[in-house]
Amino acid sequence: MNLPYDENYLREMELWPFFESQQRRGDVPIVSVLAEPGKRAQTPATAPRTHVVEAPYQQGTPAAAASRREPGVRPPPTQVHTPPASMPADPARLARIAQLDWEGLKADVASCTACVLCKQRKQAVLGVGAIDAPWLFLGEGPGAEEDEVGEPFVGPAGKLLDAMLAATGLQRGREVYIVNTVKCRPPGNRNPSAEEVEACAPYLERQIDLIKPKLIVALGKIAATRVTGAESSMAALRGQLYTYRSIPVVATYHPAYYLRTPPDKVKGWEDLMLARKTMAGL
């Protein structure tokens, strides 16, 4: 399968030695580098970003050889888990949010006081990317830099996420929409509580309804638990295919985990290849 593996970004992720070993074993039949020889491709971190992209994204034709083995991809199990839908405490609020368009959703999130996270936020962080993107990347919650800027994944973890996207031929603002499970920063960057996740759930569900993604990549245990319904460890969650509201879901560790544990970046690469294989088969 001809996939746009970018050597620059694989080196940036410290994965090029692993990739070369796969190539030597014959697991990677073709390698194409996105940047011209001797030139550095524009990094997604410096590319223009927007919260709403008006022009629709036209998805390219999936690769025909979807059945060919990809590097490091474990075949998904035959059983696909579908978590039960959860209901918020206020059905009237759910019904109101379910009718919002993008502008109404942005205003509603900005003024939300449904949980305690509203008390210390500088601003709510709705999301960023193409509003009809086929890929939805779901994180956990905004950090300090995201709270300042008003955009998810803009700190060190965001730079690594951009490199991960670029290594698989993706870029925020185009075929990807990035969102967090909760829209306001938890104090001290702690994990959001179950109550806070539940309070934000109607917003996430409305975003999914508006975007209509073809695949969701859950980044970290909070996000994975939200869309899989499983309380397992990330080690148990990754490498499997789930569904959330009939949308395929692939779970992987949060980019911040890979910054703390660089050798495990190979696991992130394997999970992205599983996501690519799943998307190619849709």
Secondary structure, DSSP 8 states (H G I E B T S, - for coil): ------HHHHHHTT-HHHHHHHHHTTS------SS-TT-----TTTS---S-B-S--------S-TTS--TT-----S--B-------S-HHHHHHHTT--HHHHHHHHHT--SSGGGGT-SS----EEBTT-SEEEEES---HHHHHHTSSS-SHHHHHHHHHHHHTT--BTTTEEEEESSSS--GGG----HHHHHHHHHHHHHHHHHH--SEEEEESHHHHHHHH-----HHHHTTSEEEETTEEEEEE--HHHHHH-GGGHHHHHHHHHHHHHHHHT-
